[in-house]
Amino acid sequence: MLGNVLVRPGSNPTADKPAAPLRQLFSGPGSSGVFRNTSWTSFRRRLTYHAWPIALLVLATIFIFRYPLLLGYRFIGNSDRYNQYLAFVDFYKQNLTGGGFSAWSEHMYGGFDLLSLAFSFPSPLFLFAVLFRDADLIRVFTYVAAGLMLATLVLTYWVLHQFTRDRLAAFTGACIYSLATYPLLKLAQNDDTYFSVLFAPLMFHIVHNADRARLLRSIAALGAIVAFCIYCAFLQEFSYIVLFLLAYGVWRFARGNRGPLLAMIGGLSVGLALALPRLVALYQSTTDTLRVGGGLNDLEYVGPVTLLRFFSRDIFGRSFAENTQGPNVNLFEGNLLFVSVFASLLLVVIFARLGHGLTLTHGLDRADAVFLSGYVVFVFATIHVPAVYRLVTVLYANISFPHTRIDVSALLPIALLSALFLTRARRGRPTARSVAVIAGFTLAVVIATTADYTSAAALVGWAAPPFLQCAVCQVDRQPVDVLAIDVMRFGVIASLFVLLLLARRVLPWFSRDALKATLAICISFQAVWGAWVWLSGPVTRDYVSPYQGNDLVMAPPGQFELPGAAQADALRQRLANDDYRSITICPETVMVADCSPILGLVWRVRLADGYLSGVTSRYASLPWAQKRPDGRIVTGVGLHDIRFNTLDQVPWKLLALLNVKSAIVVDGNLYSNTDWSPDSLDVIPNPSSYIYPRAYFAEGVFPVTAEQDITAIRREFGLCDGCVNLLDQPAPVDYVEGPVFGQFDAGSSPSVSGGGDRIDVSFPASDQPRFLVLNEAYAPGWTASSGGQPLAVFPTNVVMRGVVVPPGATSVRFAYHSFLEGAVWYTLALVAGAITLAGVYAWTLQRRR
């Protein structure tokens, strides 16, 4: 039906040449190197040749982002983009434009290191926030997101064109790759995590073309990309790209080509060496959280049922609000490879025909196609086969989400296989009859893709309930609820796909190339339309409260304006923020997403709760449990967060220890900064009569081990039967993990100033030694000094910092030293060593000559 393997080059005059380095996109047909034949004539000819694909990619990006780019809407994305990414960008912007830089933030969990987290290290993109300091940050990063998508589309198109020499096939493959739901999720979540998607095609191109002549250049380029992504990208996604490229290098090595594997190993070694401090910091921060060994959580499912989502994205429901399947659907990070039904079905056809129909030339052969197909099967098996999943969990130390995010490494093989399949042999002008068929099928696909099937489902009695039970959708024949209108939608589109394949059999004048052109056009449209629906569709714009179904948000003008200095100051003054901490009450009936990070980082409220990449073991060990009025024991501790949905979850006694005076009841207006004023803020005071101050002198100090410290704090500040779980006086002693013991002078009250990496505590002098407790999160990077004399910092009461103050001292300065300080010296020494070795090697060669 679709022919056997083709080896004929296309009509492009450079088709017989092997794939060349990146700048050859704009070099002449006779170019044999990176810097040769880059005349204006050659550049113009290349640009003209690629003009319509690039122009269409630009138009596609504008169409997908047309609401924020043209109509004044605000691209908020998912909750992680607003709560985490944009909040961190704004935090760094305020720091840098204020003339300073701080690695430590005191605005969640009692304090945390921004640089050691998996997603908060500042990237070059953050410079846009500084360059456009007076501009709307959300609008600026809407352009950043759109620019990254366009860059990925163009780069992927170029890489695929190197292998296909067919502009339409490469264009379609770029849409399949760049507009798949997974890349769109990463773009809607965090621009920095999208770097893995952006760089994967370029890395594959470098590895594929590595040979003896280009080995050192390939290693240098790969090393730079690896080091950059380790620092700035989300490491887990990027590690899957590395896994794919290493496997590809091993495959090529087994077939007698050492270049790809040597380039990948060399580049990975260079990148790891350059980024070693970052890796150490990530390892330390990750192993000290609840994420390690967490296994599956309530968003993950390993089994065959989610394979249905490969064929139709909304088969289990279009949002968490509509979904009825509970934990087993992976709506966002499961089997979401495509936003095109035709692309999904095309991959099935490719596998069913064992690769027949692929146009394999320009450096790829059937063995390479076998590897690409095998890797895709491995990724699907990781998601759907528990035994394979368990192997991956061993490799990744059972850190959460190991099986779903591996999708990112299968996208390029899928796009490449699809583009090779859609590559046409002759690419001549189709006949009038073929044009009519192409136009007719395209129009039918456009209508079927964009139609609303609600009314049609009602005609067959599918309107109520909206879900149908499918008894044959799983291998074990357990009934599964599937969305009725999406079943109908998939049925119509799949029927059109089958009819198109049959047209090749029944219409002898409908050529194979015309069939491929029709498939390519339909897939490209579906991908662009699906991307628009995912990022900007009606469900993202019509909502009662933000993220009510965990959907993306495309906010209307006027919502989600980041607060100005006057607004933030008014909120902090209302909360007595300089002296006390607060928590947020984030009712799930108001918003599904967490609401604390934006208030902490953007409004600069000092919070005891929060949402980060993981809850630290010290913080999680505190007695967060609380008994509800109905007798149930609940806790606010999750895998990533400390969150309180209702007031009866709040452990007021523990929070009094943590300097928490107030609970902020967050509503939609405060969260989105819409029609909000300080007077409308609903603040619940801590009912405890005593609240530990931000800094104080301890009277009695008792030395303990870390385990004894946790046990003592749980005993004294945890849930107890038959007693009021509030605090009316301080504990008789403070527990110190160090050689400190006895009674101390506690007669004066310290005052605290500063913030971030430098905190100063001032107090009247005393002729007695004192033990100062700073009620801020303890971390190994903190040091202390008084009058130039260094002081040891001890973990106190599990999560606080304590120092022995010598007699006569009037102040103590706490200073935080992040891994970045050592990383700078490490990198300079590494580069200097490399230059020295290179110089010695060059001198040795010169002597030998």
FENRA-V73262 format. One record per backbone hydrogen bond with DSSP energy under -0.5 kcal/mol. CO is the residue of the C=O (numbers start at 1). NH is the residue of the N-H. E is the energy in kcal/mol with one decimal. If there is no record, write none. Layout:
co	nh	e
CO	NH	E
CO	NH	E
This chain:
co	nh	e
6	360	-1.3
12	15	-2.0
14	17	-1.4
21	24	-1.7
22	25	-1.7
23	26	-1.6
24	27	-1.3
28	31	-1.9
33	36	-0.8
37	28	-2.0
39	43	-2.6
40	44	-2.8
41	45	-2.3
42	46	-2.6
43	47	-2.7
44	48	-2.5
45	49	-2.2
46	50	-2.1
48	51	-1.1
50	54	-2.0
51	55	-2.8
52	56	-2.3
53	57	-2.2
54	58	-2.2
55	59	-2.4
56	60	-2.7
57	61	-2.1
58	62	-2.3
59	63	-2.6
60	64	-2.6
61	65	-2.1
63	66	-1.2
65	69	-2.6
66	70	-2.5
66	71	-1.0
67	71	-1.1
67	73	-2.1
73	75	-0.5
74	76	-1.2
74	555	-2.1
77	553	-1.6
78	81	-0.5
78	82	-1.7
79	83	-3.1
80	84	-1.7
80	85	-2.1
81	86	-3.4
84	88	-2.9
85	89	-2.6
86	90	-2.5
87	91	-2.1
88	92	-2.7
89	93	-2.5
90	94	-2.6
91	95	-2.0
92	96	-3.3
93	97	-2.7
94	98	-0.9
95	100	-2.4
96	99	-1.5
103	114	-2.9
103	115	-0.6
105	112	-2.4
108	111	-2.9
110	777	-2.7
112	105	-2.7
112	114	-0.7
114	117	-0.8
123	126	-1.8
124	127	-1.6
125	128	-1.7
125	129	-0.5
126	129	-0.7
126	130	-1.0
127	131	-3.3
128	132	-2.3
130	133	-1.1
132	135	-1.5
135	137	-0.6
136	140	-2.6
137	141	-2.4
138	142	-0.8
139	142	-0.5
139	143	-1.7
140	144	-1.6
141	145	-2.0
142	146	-2.5
143	147	-2.6
144	148	-2.4
145	149	-2.3
146	150	-2.4
147	151	-2.7
148	152	-2.3
149	153	-2.5
150	154	-2.7
151	155	-2.7
152	156	-2.5
153	157	-2.4
154	158	-2.4
155	159	-2.4
156	160	-2.7
157	161	-2.1
158	162	-1.6
159	163	-0.8
160	163	-0.6
160	164	-1.8
161	165	-2.3
166	170	-2.7
167	171	-2.6
168	172	-2.4
169	173	-2.6
170	174	-2.3
171	175	-1.8
172	176	-2.6
173	177	-2.4
174	178	-3.0
175	179	-2.0
177	180	-0.8
180	184	-2.1
181	185	-2.5
182	186	-2.3
183	187	-2.5
184	188	-2.4
185	189	-0.9
186	190	-3.1
188	78	-2.1
190	194	-1.0
192	195	-1.5
193	196	-0.9
194	198	-2.3
195	199	-2.8
196	200	-1.3
197	201	-0.6
199	203	-2.7
200	204	-2.5
201	205	-2.3
202	206	-2.3
203	207	-2.7
204	208	-2.9
205	209	-1.8
207	210	-1.1
211	215	-0.7
212	215	-0.7
214	218	-2.6
215	219	-2.7
216	220	-2.5
217	221	-2.6
218	222	-2.8
219	223	-2.8
220	224	-2.1
221	225	-2.1
222	226	-2.9
223	227	-2.5
224	228	-2.3
225	229	-2.7
226	230	-2.3
227	231	-1.8
228	232	-2.6
229	233	-1.6
233	235	-0.7
234	238	-1.9
235	239	-2.5
236	240	-1.2
237	240	-0.5
237	241	-1.2
238	242	-2.2
239	243	-2.4
240	244	-2.1
241	245	-2.4
242	246	-2.8
243	247	-2.1
244	248	-2.3
245	249	-2.4
246	250	-2.5
247	251	-2.2
248	252	-2.4
249	253	-2.3
249	261	-0.5
250	254	-2.5
251	255	-0.9
252	257	-2.6
253	256	-1.9
256	258	-0.6
258	262	-2.5
259	263	-2.8
260	264	-2.3
261	265	-2.9
262	266	-2.7
263	267	-2.9
264	268	-2.6
265	269	-2.3
266	270	-2.5
267	271	-2.7
268	272	-2.8
269	273	-2.3
270	274	-2.5
271	275	-2.1
273	276	-0.9
275	279	-2.1
276	280	-2.5
277	281	-2.3
278	282	-2.6
279	283	-2.6
280	284	-2.5
281	285	-2.4
282	286	-2.5
283	287	-2.6
284	288	-0.9
286	289	-1.5
286	292	-0.5
288	617	-2.5
289	292	-0.7
291	294	-1.8
291	400	-0.6
297	300	-1.9
301	303	-0.6
303	306	-0.6
304	307	-1.8
305	308	-1.8
306	309	-1.5
307	310	-1.2
307	311	-0.7
308	311	-0.9
308	312	-1.8
312	315	-1.6
314	317	-1.6
315	483	-3.4
316	324	-0.6
319	323	-2.3
325	328	-1.0
330	334	-1.1
334	336	-2.0
335	337	-0.8
336	182	-1.0
340	344	-1.7
341	345	-2.6
342	346	-2.5
343	347	-1.8
344	348	-1.4
345	349	-2.1
346	350	-2.5
347	351	-2.3
348	352	-2.7
349	353	-2.1
350	355	-2.4
351	354	-1.4
353	356	-2.0
355	358	-1.9
358	6	-1.4
358	360	-1.2
359	361	-0.8
361	364	-0.7
365	369	-1.9
366	370	-2.2
367	371	-2.0
368	372	-2.6
369	373	-2.4
370	374	-2.6
371	375	-2.6
372	376	-1.9
373	377	-2.2
374	378	-2.2
375	379	-2.2
376	380	-2.4
377	381	-2.6
378	382	-2.3
379	383	-1.5
380	384	-2.1
381	385	-2.8
383	303	-0.9
384	386	-0.6
385	389	-2.4
386	390	-2.4
387	391	-1.2
388	392	-1.8
389	393	-2.2
390	394	-1.7
391	395	-1.7
392	396	-2.2
393	398	-2.6
394	397	-1.1
396	399	-1.9
397	293	-0.8
398	295	-1.4
399	402	-0.6
401	405	-0.8
404	407	-1.5
405	408	-1.5
406	409	-1.4
406	410	-0.5
407	410	-1.6
407	411	-0.9
408	412	-0.5
409	413	-0.5
410	414	-2.1
411	415	-2.7
412	416	-2.9
413	417	-2.7
414	418	-2.5
415	419	-2.6
416	420	-2.6
417	421	-2.0
418	422	-2.0
419	423	-0.7
420	359	-2.0
420	423	-0.5
431	435	-2.4
432	436	-2.0
433	437	-2.0
434	438	-2.9
435	439	-2.8
436	440	-2.5
437	441	-2.8
438	442	-2.5
439	443	-2.5
440	444	-2.3
441	445	-2.6
442	446	-2.6
443	447	-2.4
444	448	-2.6
445	449	-2.5
446	450	-2.0
447	451	-1.3
451	453	-0.6
453	457	-2.6
454	458	-1.7
455	459	-1.5
456	460	-0.8
457	460	-0.6
457	462	-3.3
458	461	-1.5
466	484	-3.6
468	470	-0.6
468	482	-3.0
469	471	-0.6
470	473	-0.5
470	480	-1.8
474	477	-1.2
480	470	-3.3
480	482	-0.5
482	468	-3.3
483	487	-2.0
484	488	-2.1
485	489	-2.2
486	490	-2.9
487	491	-2.3
488	492	-2.3
489	493	-2.3
490	494	-3.0
491	495	-1.9
492	496	-1.9
493	497	-1.9
494	498	-2.3
495	499	-2.6
496	500	-2.1
497	501	-1.8
498	502	-2.4
499	503	-1.9
500	504	-0.8
501	504	-0.6
501	505	-0.6
502	505	-0.9
502	506	-2.3
503	507	-1.9
506	508	-0.6
507	510	-2.1
509	511	-1.2
511	515	-2.1
512	516	-2.4
513	517	-2.4
514	518	-2.2
515	519	-2.5
516	520	-2.7
517	521	-2.4
518	522	-2.5
519	523	-2.7
520	524	-2.4
521	525	-2.3
522	526	-2.6
523	527	-2.6
524	528	-2.3
525	529	-3.0
526	530	-2.8
527	531	-2.2
528	532	-2.1
529	533	-2.5
530	534	-2.3
531	535	-2.4
532	536	-3.4
532	537	-0.6
533	537	-1.2
537	540	-1.5
537	541	-0.7
538	541	-1.1
538	542	-2.4
540	554	-2.7
541	543	-0.8
545	548	-1.4
547	550	-1.6
547	592	-0.7
549	320	-2.1
553	76	-1.6
553	77	-1.8
553	555	-0.5
555	74	-3.0
556	559	-1.7
560	562	-0.5
564	568	-2.3
565	569	-2.4
566	570	-2.1
567	571	-2.0
568	572	-2.5
569	573	-2.4
570	574	-1.8
571	575	-1.3
572	577	-2.4
573	576	-1.0
576	579	-1.3
576	580	-2.0
581	661	-2.4
581	662	-1.0
582	608	-2.1
583	664	-3.1
584	586	-0.7
584	644	-0.6
585	587	-0.6
585	666	-2.4
587	590	-1.4
587	591	-2.3
595	599	-0.7
596	600	-2.5
597	601	-3.1
597	602	-0.5
598	602	-1.4
598	603	-1.3
599	605	-1.6
605	607	-0.8
606	582	-2.1
607	110	-1.7
609	109	-1.2
610	642	-2.5
615	290	-1.2
616	620	-2.8
617	621	-1.4
619	622	-1.1
622	624	-1.9
626	628	-0.5
626	634	-3.2
628	631	-2.0
632	628	-3.5
632	634	-0.5
634	626	-2.9
636	643	-2.8
639	615	-1.2
640	612	-2.3
641	638	-3.3
641	643	-0.5
642	610	-1.8
643	645	-0.5
644	586	-2.7
646	649	-1.4
647	650	-1.6
650	652	-1.4
651	655	-2.4
652	656	-2.1
653	657	-1.3
654	658	-1.4
655	660	-2.9
656	659	-1.2
656	692	-2.0
659	581	-3.3
659	661	-0.6
661	686	-3.1
662	583	-1.7
663	665	-0.6
663	684	-3.1
664	585	-3.5
664	666	-0.9
665	682	-0.5
667	671	-2.6
668	672	-2.3
669	673	-0.5
669	674	-2.6
670	673	-0.6
672	560	-2.5
672	561	-0.8
673	675	-0.5
677	680	-1.3
678	681	-1.3
681	683	-0.9
682	665	-2.7
683	685	-0.6
684	663	-2.3
694	775	-3.1
696	698	-0.5
696	773	-3.1
698	771	-0.5
699	744	-2.7
700	734	-2.7
701	742	-1.9
702	736	-2.5
705	709	-2.4
706	710	-2.1
707	711	-2.2
708	712	-2.5
709	713	-2.3
710	714	-2.4
711	715	-2.1
712	716	-2.3
713	717	-2.4
714	718	-1.2
720	723	-0.8
723	725	-0.6
724	726	-2.1
725	653	-0.9
727	689	-0.9
727	690	-2.0
734	702	-2.5
734	736	-0.5
735	797	-3.1
736	704	-2.4
736	738	-1.6
738	740	-2.4
742	701	-2.4
744	746	-0.5
748	750	-0.6
751	762	-2.7
753	760	-2.4
755	758	-1.6
757	816	-2.2
758	755	-1.6
759	814	-3.3
760	753	-2.5
760	762	-0.5
761	812	-2.3
762	751	-2.5
766	808	-3.4
769	745	-1.3
770	772	-0.6
770	805	-3.9
771	698	-2.7
772	774	-0.5
772	803	-2.3
773	696	-2.1
773	775	-0.6
774	776	-2.7
774	801	-2.1
779	782	-1.9
781	817	-1.9
783	815	-2.4
784	791	-3.0
785	813	-2.8
786	789	-1.8
788	790	-0.5
789	786	-2.4
791	784	-0.9
792	794	-0.5
794	802	-2.0
795	737	-2.8
796	800	-2.7
797	799	-2.3
799	778	-0.9
800	796	-2.3
801	774	-3.0
802	794	-3.1
803	772	-2.5
803	805	-0.6
804	806	-0.5
805	770	-2.2
806	809	-1.6
810	763	-2.3
812	761	-2.7
812	814	-0.5
813	785	-1.7
814	759	-2.3
815	783	-2.7
816	818	-0.6
818	821	-1.0
818	822	-0.6
819	823	-2.4
820	824	-2.2
821	825	-1.3
822	826	-2.6
823	827	-2.8
824	828	-2.4
825	829	-2.4
826	830	-2.5
827	831	-2.8
828	832	-2.6
829	833	-2.6
830	834	-2.3
831	835	-2.6
832	836	-2.3
833	837	-2.6
834	838	-2.5
835	839	-2.5
836	840	-2.6
837	841	-2.5
838	842	-2.5
839	843	-2.6
840	844	-2.5
841	845	-2.2
842	846	-2.3
843	847	-2.3
844	848	-2.1
845	849	-1.7
